[in-house]
Amino acid sequence: MNQSVDALLDRLLEATLRLEQAVTHTESDPDEWLAILDERDELISKIQDSTLTSSTASDLQREKLTKIYDVNQRLIPLMDKQKQGVQNQLNKVQRSKQAMHSYNDEGPSGYGAFFDRKN
């Protein structure tokens, strides 16, 4: 069983490093992040189901877990920053749509200028 835990930890570390590469890549696809996060979640569940505890973990296993933790601590702020950027873009689109609907139901007129019909 110990060998399979080592293999799971190796796969989890590899997936974590792939996630780090995907997140730090400027033109990465968030769908790719989700696939890797799902894979990591499955691996974490399998590790939790095993008999691995802090008292039974070997030094090598602790070292791998520490590396995974360190990468996670670097990734969380990066992912939050990306999430905030996407949220800002969505807010801009919503404001634009709202302005379009409130000023003119048929769309822009007068060469793209808006005319206030509320008065």
Backbone as JSON Lines, residues from 0, in Angstrom:
{"i":0,"aa":"M","n":[0.82,-1.19,0.0],"ca":[0.0,0.0,0.0],"c":[0.87,1.25,0.0]}
{"i":1,"aa":"N","n":[2.01,1.19,0.68],"ca":[2.91,2.34,0.76],"c":[3.42,2.74,-0.61]}
{"i":2,"aa":"Q","n":[3.67,1.77,-1.47],"ca":[4.14,2.05,-2.83],"c":[3.08,2.79,-3.63]}
{"i":3,"aa":"S","n":[1.83,2.42,-3.47],"ca":[0.77,3.09,-4.21],"c":[0.59,4.53,-3.72]}
{"i":4,"aa":"V","n":[0.79,4.76,-2.42],"ca":[0.71,6.12,-1.89],"c":[1.83,6.96,-2.49]}
{"i":5,"aa":"D","n":[3.01,6.38,-2.59],"ca":[4.13,7.09,-3.22],"c":[3.8,7.44,-4.67]}
{"i":6,"aa":"A","n":[3.21,6.51,-5.38],"ca":[2.83,6.76,-6.77],"c":[1.77,7.85,-6.86]}
{"i":7,"aa":"L","n":[0.79,7.82,-5.96],"ca":[-0.24,8.85,-5.94],"c":[0.36,10.22,-5.64]}
{"i":8,"aa":"L","n":[1.3,10.26,-4.7],"ca":[1.96,11.53,-4.37],"c":[2.78,12.05,-5.56]}
{"i":9,"aa":"D","n":[3.45,11.13,-6.26],"ca":[4.19,11.53,-7.46],"c":[3.25,12.12,-8.51]}
{"i":10,"aa":"R","n":[2.12,11.47,-8.72],"ca":[1.15,11.97,-9.7],"c":[0.56,13.31,-9.26]}
{"i":11,"aa":"L","n":[0.32,13.46,-7.96],"ca":[-0.22,14.71,-7.44],"c":[0.8,15.84,-7.6]}
{"i":12,"aa":"L","n":[2.05,15.57,-7.32],"ca":[3.09,16.58,-7.5],"c":[3.22,16.96,-8.96]}
{"i":13,"aa":"E","n":[3.18,15.98,-9.84],"ca":[3.28,16.24,-11.29],"c":[2.09,17.08,-11.76]}
{"i":14,"aa":"A","n":[0.9,16.75,-11.3],"ca":[-0.29,17.52,-11.69],"c":[-0.22,18.94,-11.14]}
{"i":15,"aa":"T","n":[0.3,19.09,-9.93],"ca":[0.44,20.42,-9.34],"c":[1.42,21.26,-10.13]}
{"i":16,"aa":"L","n":[2.51,20.67,-10.57],"ca":[3.49,21.4,-11.37],"c":[2.92,21.77,-12.74]}
{"i":17,"aa":"R","n":[2.11,20.87,-13.32],"ca":[1.44,21.19,-14.59],"c":[0.46,22.35,-14.41]}
{"i":18,"aa":"L","n":[-0.24,22.34,-13.29],"ca":[-1.16,23.43,-12.99],"c":[-0.41,24.75,-12.85]}
{"i":19,"aa":"E","n":[0.73,24.71,-12.19],"ca":[1.54,25.92,-12.04],"c":[1.96,26.46,-13.4]}
{"i":20,"aa":"Q","n":[2.39,25.57,-14.29],"ca":[2.78,26.0,-15.64],"c":[1.59,26.59,-16.38]}
{"i":21,"aa":"A","n":[0.43,25.97,-16.25],"ca":[-0.76,26.47,-16.94],"c":[-1.18,27.84,-16.41]}
{"i":22,"aa":"V","n":[-1.14,28.01,-15.11],"ca":[-1.58,29.27,-14.5],"c":[-0.6,30.4,-14.82]}
{"i":23,"aa":"T","n":[0.68,30.1,-14.82],"ca":[1.67,31.16,-15.06],"c":[1.8,31.49,-16.54]}
{"i":24,"aa":"H","n":[1.31,30.62,-17.41],"ca":[1.34,30.92,-18.85],"c":[0.31,32.01,-19.13]}
{"i":25,"aa":"T","n":[0.73,33.07,-19.82],"ca":[-0.14,34.25,-19.98],"c":[-1.4,33.96,-20.77]}
{"i":26,"aa":"E","n":[-1.36,33.05,-21.71],"ca":[-2.53,32.79,-22.55],"c":[-3.14,31.42,-22.28]}
{"i":27,"aa":"S","n":[-3.09,31.03,-21.01],"ca":[-3.62,29.71,-20.67],"c":[-5.14,29.73,-20.64]}
{"i":28,"aa":"D","n":[-5.7,28.56,-20.84],"ca":[-7.15,28.39,-20.89],"c":[-7.64,27.94,-19.52]}
{"i":29,"aa":"P","n":[-8.57,28.68,-18.9],"ca":[-9.09,28.25,-17.6],"c":[-9.73,26.87,-17.62]}
{"i":30,"aa":"D","n":[-10.22,26.43,-18.76],"ca":[-10.77,25.07,-18.85],"c":[-9.68,24.03,-18.61]}
{"i":31,"aa":"E","n":[-8.47,24.33,-19.05],"ca":[-7.33,23.44,-18.79],"c":[-7.05,23.39,-17.29]}
{"i":32,"aa":"W","n":[-7.17,24.53,-16.63],"ca":[-6.98,24.58,-15.18],"c":[-7.99,23.66,-14.5]}
{"i":33,"aa":"L","n":[-9.24,23.75,-14.94],"ca":[-10.29,22.95,-14.31],"c":[-10.03,21.46,-14.47]}
{"i":34,"aa":"A","n":[-9.55,21.06,-15.63],"ca":[-9.25,19.64,-15.86],"c":[-8.15,19.17,-14.9]}
{"i":35,"aa":"I","n":[-7.12,19.99,-14.75],"ca":[-6.03,19.62,-13.86],"c":[-6.5,19.64,-12.4]}
{"i":36,"aa":"L","n":[-7.32,20.62,-12.04],"ca":[-7.85,20.69,-10.68],"c":[-8.72,19.47,-10.37]}
{"i":37,"aa":"D","n":[-9.5,19.03,-11.35],"ca":[-10.32,17.82,-11.15],"c":[-9.43,16.59,-10.95]}
{"i":38,"aa":"E","n":[-8.38,16.5,-11.75],"ca":[-7.44,15.38,-11.61],"c":[-6.8,15.39,-10.22]}
{"i":39,"aa":"R","n":[-6.39,16.59,-9.78],"ca":[-5.77,16.71,-8.45],"c":[-6.76,16.34,-7.35]}
{"i":40,"aa":"D","n":[-8.0,16.77,-7.5],"ca":[-9.02,16.46,-6.5],"c":[-9.21,14.96,-6.36]}
{"i":41,"aa":"E","n":[-9.22,14.27,-7.49],"ca":[-9.35,12.8,-7.48],"c":[-8.16,12.15,-6.78]}
{"i":42,"aa":"L","n":[-6.96,12.64,-7.08],"ca":[-5.76,12.08,-6.45],"c":[-5.75,12.35,-4.95]}
{"i":43,"aa":"I","n":[-6.17,13.54,-4.56],"ca":[-6.22,13.88,-3.13],"c":[-7.21,12.97,-2.41]}
{"i":44,"aa":"S","n":[-8.34,12.7,-3.04],"ca":[-9.32,11.79,-2.44],"c":[-8.74,10.4,-2.25]}
{"i":45,"aa":"K","n":[-8.01,9.93,-3.24],"ca":[-7.4,8.6,-3.14],"c":[-6.35,8.57,-2.03]}
{"i":46,"aa":"I","n":[-5.58,9.65,-1.91],"ca":[-4.56,9.7,-0.86],"c":[-5.23,9.75,0.52]}
{"i":47,"aa":"Q","n":[-6.32,10.5,0.63],"ca":[-7.03,10.56,1.91],"c":[-7.64,9.21,2.28]}
{"i":48,"aa":"D","n":[-8.04,8.44,1.28],"ca":[-8.6,7.11,1.54],"c":[-7.53,6.11,1.96]}
{"i":49,"aa":"S","n":[-6.29,6.42,1.66],"ca":[-5.21,5.5,2.03],"c":[-4.93,5.64,3.53]}
{"i":50,"aa":"T","n":[-4.0,4.89,3.99],"ca":[-3.66,4.9,5.42],"c":[-2.6,5.94,5.75]}
{"i":51,"aa":"L","n":[-2.32,6.85,4.84],"ca":[-1.28,7.85,5.05],"c":[-1.74,8.87,6.09]}
{"i":52,"aa":"T","n":[-0.95,9.01,7.14],"ca":[-1.17,10.05,8.14],"c":[0.15,10.76,8.38]}
{"i":53,"aa":"S","n":[0.11,11.83,9.12],"ca":[1.35,12.57,9.38],"c":[2.35,11.72,10.16]}
{"i":54,"aa":"S","n":[1.85,10.82,10.97],"ca":[2.77,9.97,11.75],"c":[3.32,8.81,10.93]}
{"i":55,"aa":"T","n":[2.59,8.37,9.9],"ca":[3.06,7.23,9.1],"c":[3.79,7.66,7.82]}
{"i":56,"aa":"A","n":[3.78,8.94,7.51],"ca":[4.42,9.41,6.27],"c":[5.94,9.35,6.41]}
{"i":57,"aa":"S","n":[6.57,8.9,5.34],"ca":[8.03,8.86,5.33],"c":[8.57,10.27,5.08]}
{"i":58,"aa":"D","n":[9.87,10.43,5.25],"ca":[10.49,11.73,5.0],"c":[10.32,12.16,3.55]}
{"i":59,"aa":"L","n":[10.43,11.2,2.62],"ca":[10.26,11.51,1.2],"c":[8.83,11.94,0.91]}
{"i":60,"aa":"Q","n":[7.87,11.27,1.52],"ca":[6.46,11.64,1.33],"c":[6.19,13.03,1.91]}
{"i":61,"aa":"R","n":[6.76,13.33,3.06],"ca":[6.6,14.66,3.65],"c":[7.21,15.73,2.76]}
{"i":62,"aa":"E","n":[8.35,15.4,2.17],"ca":[9.02,16.35,1.27],"c":[8.14,16.65,0.05]}
{"i":63,"aa":"K","n":[7.54,15.61,-0.52],"ca":[6.65,15.81,-1.67],"c":[5.43,16.64,-1.27]}
{"i":64,"aa":"L","n":[4.86,16.34,-0.12],"ca":[3.7,17.1,0.36],"c":[4.07,18.57,0.61]}
{"i":65,"aa":"T","n":[5.26,18.81,1.1],"ca":[5.73,20.18,1.32],"c":[5.88,20.92,-0.01]}
{"i":66,"aa":"K","n":[6.42,20.24,-1.02],"ca":[6.55,20.86,-2.35],"c":[5.18,21.2,-2.92]}
{"i":67,"aa":"I","n":[4.24,20.28,-2.78],"ca":[2.88,20.5,-3.27],"c":[2.26,21.7,-2.55]}
{"i":68,"aa":"Y","n":[2.44,21.75,-1.24],"ca":[1.9,22.86,-0.45],"c":[2.5,24.19,-0.88]}
{"i":69,"aa":"D","n":[3.82,24.21,-1.08],"ca":[4.49,25.45,-1.49],"c":[3.99,25.95,-2.84]}
{"i":70,"aa":"V","n":[3.82,25.04,-3.79],"ca":[3.31,25.42,-5.1],"c":[1.89,25.94,-4.97]}
{"i":71,"aa":"N","n":[1.07,25.27,-4.16],"ca":[-0.3,25.73,-3.95],"c":[-0.33,27.15,-3.38]}
{"i":72,"aa":"Q","n":[0.56,27.44,-2.45],"ca":[0.6,28.77,-1.85],"c":[0.98,29.84,-2.87]}
{"i":73,"aa":"R","n":[1.77,29.48,-3.86],"ca":[2.12,30.43,-4.94],"c":[0.98,30.57,-5.94]}
{"i":74,"aa":"L","n":[0.25,29.47,-6.16],"ca":[-0.8,29.47,-7.18],"c":[-2.06,30.2,-6.76]}
{"i":75,"aa":"I","n":[-2.43,30.1,-5.51],"ca":[-3.7,30.68,-5.06],"c":[-3.78,32.18,-5.37]}
{"i":76,"aa":"P","n":[-2.76,32.99,-5.05],"ca":[-2.86,34.42,-5.4],"c":[-2.9,34.66,-6.91]}
{"i":77,"aa":"L","n":[-2.17,33.86,-7.68],"ca":[-2.18,34.02,-9.14],"c":[-3.57,33.71,-9.71]}
{"i":78,"aa":"M","n":[-4.18,32.65,-9.21],"ca":[-5.51,32.27,-9.7],"c":[-6.55,33.31,-9.27]}
{"i":79,"aa":"D","n":[-6.4,33.83,-8.06],"ca":[-7.32,34.87,-7.61],"c":[-7.19,36.13,-8.47]}
{"i":80,"aa":"K","n":[-5.96,36.46,-8.85],"ca":[-5.73,37.62,-9.71],"c":[-6.39,37.43,-11.07]}
{"i":81,"aa":"Q","n":[-6.23,36.25,-11.65],"ca":[-6.86,35.93,-12.94],"c":[-8.38,35.99,-12.8]}
{"i":82,"aa":"K","n":[-8.9,35.46,-11.72],"ca":[-10.34,35.46,-11.48],"c":[-10.85,36.89,-11.38]}
{"i":83,"aa":"Q","n":[-10.11,37.75,-10.68],"ca":[-10.51,39.15,-10.54],"c":[-10.5,39.85,-11.89]}
{"i":84,"aa":"G","n":[-9.51,39.55,-12.73],"ca":[-9.45,40.14,-14.07],"c":[-10.65,39.74,-14.91]}
{"i":85,"aa":"V","n":[-11.03,38.49,-14.86],"ca":[-12.19,38.01,-15.61],"c":[-13.46,38.67,-15.08]}
{"i":86,"aa":"Q","n":[-13.56,38.79,-13.75],"ca":[-14.74,39.42,-13.16],"c":[-14.84,40.88,-13.58]}
{"i":87,"aa":"N","n":[-13.71,41.58,-13.65],"ca":[-13.72,42.98,-14.11],"c":[-14.19,43.08,-15.55]}
{"i":88,"aa":"Q","n":[-13.74,42.17,-16.39],"ca":[-14.17,42.18,-17.79],"c":[-15.67,41.91,-17.9]}
{"i":89,"aa":"L","n":[-16.18,40.98,-17.11],"ca":[-17.62,40.69,-17.12],"c":[-18.42,41.9,-16.64]}
{"i":90,"aa":"N","n":[-17.92,42.59,-15.63],"ca":[-18.61,43.79,-15.14],"c":[-18.66,44.87,-16.21]}
{"i":91,"aa":"K","n":[-17.57,45.04,-16.96],"ca":[-17.55,46.03,-18.03],"c":[-18.57,45.69,-19.11]}
{"i":92,"aa":"V","n":[-18.64,44.42,-19.47],"ca":[-19.6,43.99,-20.49],"c":[-21.03,44.22,-20.01]}
{"i":93,"aa":"Q","n":[-21.3,43.89,-18.76],"ca":[-22.64,44.09,-18.21],"c":[-23.01,45.57,-18.18]}
{"i":94,"aa":"R","n":[-22.06,46.43,-17.79],"ca":[-22.33,47.88,-17.79],"c":[-22.58,48.38,-19.2]}
{"i":95,"aa":"S","n":[-21.83,47.89,-20.14],"ca":[-22.0,48.29,-21.53],"c":[-23.37,47.88,-22.05]}
{"i":96,"aa":"K","n":[-23.78,46.64,-21.75],"ca":[-25.09,46.17,-22.18],"c":[-26.2,46.98,-21.51]}
{"i":97,"aa":"Q","n":[-26.03,47.27,-20.25],"ca":[-27.04,48.02,-19.52],"c":[-27.17,49.43,-20.09]}
{"i":98,"aa":"A","n":[-26.06,50.07,-20.41],"ca":[-26.1,51.4,-21.01],"c":[-26.79,51.35,-22.37]}
{"i":99,"aa":"M","n":[-26.51,50.34,-23.13],"ca":[-27.12,50.18,-24.45],"c":[-28.63,50.06,-24.33]}
{"i":100,"aa":"H","n":[-29.1,49.26,-23.38],"ca":[-30.54,49.04,-23.22],"c":[-31.24,50.25,-22.62]}
{"i":101,"aa":"S","n":[-30.58,50.96,-21.73],"ca":[-31.26,52.07,-21.06],"c":[-31.35,53.31,-21.95]}
{"i":102,"aa":"Y","n":[-30.44,53.46,-22.89],"ca":[-30.46,54.65,-23.74],"c":[-31.21,54.45,-25.05]}
{"i":103,"aa":"N","n":[-31.16,53.25,-25.58],"ca":[-31.78,53.08,-26.88],"c":[-32.08,51.6,-27.09]}
{"i":104,"aa":"D","n":[-33.32,51.27,-27.15],"ca":[-33.71,49.86,-27.3],"c":[-33.33,49.3,-28.65]}
{"i":105,"aa":"E","n":[-33.28,50.12,-29.68],"ca":[-32.97,49.64,-31.02],"c":[-31.47,49.6,-31.3]}
{"i":106,"aa":"G","n":[-30.65,50.09,-30.42],"ca":[-29.2,50.11,-30.63],"c":[-28.74,51.52,-30.9]}
{"i":107,"aa":"P","n":[-27.48,51.69,-31.17],"ca":[-26.94,53.03,-31.36],"c":[-27.48,53.67,-32.64]}
{"i":108,"aa":"S","n":[-27.68,54.95,-32.57],"ca":[-28.12,55.7,-33.74],"c":[-27.3,56.98,-33.81]}
{"i":109,"aa":"G","n":[-27.35,57.65,-34.91],"ca":[-26.59,58.88,-35.07],"c":[-25.1,58.61,-35.12]}
{"i":110,"aa":"Y","n":[-24.69,57.67,-35.97],"ca":[-23.27,57.31,-36.15],"c":[-22.62,56.86,-34.85]}
{"i":111,"aa":"G","n":[-23.35,56.09,-34.08],"ca":[-22.79,55.52,-32.86],"c":[-23.01,56.37,-31.63]}
{"i":112,"aa":"A","n":[-23.58,57.58,-31.78],"ca":[-23.86,58.43,-30.64],"c":[-25.18,58.01,-30.01]}
{"i":113,"aa":"F","n":[-25.31,58.17,-28.73],"ca":[-26.53,57.85,-28.05],"c":[-27.34,59.13,-27.86]}
{"i":114,"aa":"F","n":[-28.62,59.04,-28.06],"ca":[-29.51,60.16,-27.81],"c":[-30.41,59.77,-26.65]}
{"i":115,"aa":"D","n":[-30.44,60.63,-25.66],"ca":[-31.22,60.36,-24.46],"c":[-32.67,60.62,-24.74]}
{"i":116,"aa":"R","n":[-33.49,59.58,-24.7],"ca":[-34.92,59.7,-24.99],"c":[-35.74,59.82,-23.72]}
{"i":117,"aa":"K","n":[-35.09,59.82,-22.58],"ca":[-35.8,59.82,-21.31],"c":[-36.43,61.18,-21.02]}
{"i":118,"aa":"N","n":[-35.95,62.26,-21.61],"ca":[-36.46,63.6,-21.3],"c":[-37.73,63.87,-22.02]}
